[in-house]
Amino acid sequence: MSEGKCLYKADVSANSVGCIAFNEFSGLKWETKSVDLMKGETRTPEFLAMNPLHICPTLKINKDLSIWESNAILRYMGSSSKKAYPENIEQRAWVDTMLDYRQCNFYPKVSTVCYGFLGFRKPGSEEEVKKGKAALEAEIKQFGDAFLKEGKFMGGFAEPTIADFSMISAIEFAKVIKVKRKSQSKEKGKQGEKGTNHDQTALRPK
Ligand SMILES: N[C@@H](CCC(=O)N[C@@H](CS)C(=O)NCC(=O)O)C(=O)O
């Protein structure tokens, strides 16, 4: 039952994926609409009226209120469904810690490395890429040490929380580097140096 709510999502965006997945998992199944970032569909007057920061995901709650920031949307979805966002305040504080860690610490290291690979921004110099990859690898290790215990979900929970939905998309996004590397070496074989950047096909669902 959609209750008039609508999740605006970009299917290529790691920040949208957690909300898309949790919308299904939680059983909320609110209406979703795909927005094509490449066509500037977050910059239309209608979209800007809803979200002046022109980003996906955006959740339209009602005619007067839309929210954005993927973790704010996940929190709202968790509170609405009463799933995966504990009501116990200590547990909730631990989930919040992980959500903020993902946004403030982990994801910036992913985007620094991956956005250049994917042509979302100008790729850095070889030195910058090397530094970015080393920082990401160190962060992945730190993430594992701080939050993963064998056989448990993130933070030691027995069931997934919204932090898992937030984090998994960032981890999956980081894997794009491997896909990209393979496609780059194939392309290099075919076209020399041509076609090594601005190829976003690696992100599209097969
Ligand atoms: N911190 C935000 C980031 C959202 C974001 O940067 N979205 C990008 C795609 S990954 C976007 O919609 N960009 C479109 C634009 O700026 O017009 C979140 O977690 O939701």
The ligand as an ORCA input file, in Angstrom:
! r2SCAN-3c Opt
* xyz 0 1
  N      24.528     11.920      0.676
  C      23.495     11.688     -0.290
  C      24.118     11.643     -1.678
  C      23.083     11.587     -2.791
  C      23.707     11.837     -4.146
  O      24.834     12.369     -4.271
  N      22.991     11.479     -5.216
  C      23.518     11.643     -6.547
  C      23.628     10.265     -7.214
  S      24.696      9.188     -6.304
  C      22.529     12.453     -7.391
  O      21.337     12.223     -7.326
  N      23.035     13.408     -8.207
  C      22.221     14.105     -9.128
  C      22.429     15.588     -9.164
  O      23.257     16.125     -8.394
  O      21.730     16.242     -9.974
  C      22.750     10.384      0.056
  O      23.313      9.537      0.753
  O      21.586     10.240     -0.350
*
